[in-house]
Amino acid sequence: MKLQLLLLLAAAPAVALAQAGEATYKSVCASCHASGVANAPKLGDQKKWGPLIREGQAVLTAHGYVGIRGMPAKGGKPDLGVEDFADAVVFMVNQSGGKWPSPDAKILAAIRIEIEKREKAIAAKAKK
């Protein structure tokens, strides 16, 4: 009984993060990713998600957060924070053939670096 309780308590943070990612997906991302609006990869479509997953967690998350192709920045929710956005991306990736961990401090730092790079590249392109 004690072991079961310890295992349940140990899993609680991961379950909470998955639920947070799923909640953000449902409230923000599903409007496009459930039906494929503007060529958004549908949740569960391993063929479309495969190349995106191979970009890596930091790059894919940062590009989505800043906006890419038909996707608006932050999924169109201007007040969406990096952490919540990253949790939603993990949820979608893991429902679509990936096995990404919930973002920890190291992954979030890498995502922020990629966001900065992407924003600088967009700004430089806009100047041309």
Buried (B, 14 or more C-beta within 10 A) or exposed (E): EEEEEEEEEEEEEEEEBBEBBBBBBEBBBBEBBBEEEEEBBBBEBEEBBEEBBEEEBBBBBBBBBBBBEEBBBBBEBEEBEBBBBBBBBBBBBBBBBBEBEBBEEEBBEBBBEBBEBBBEEBEEEEEE
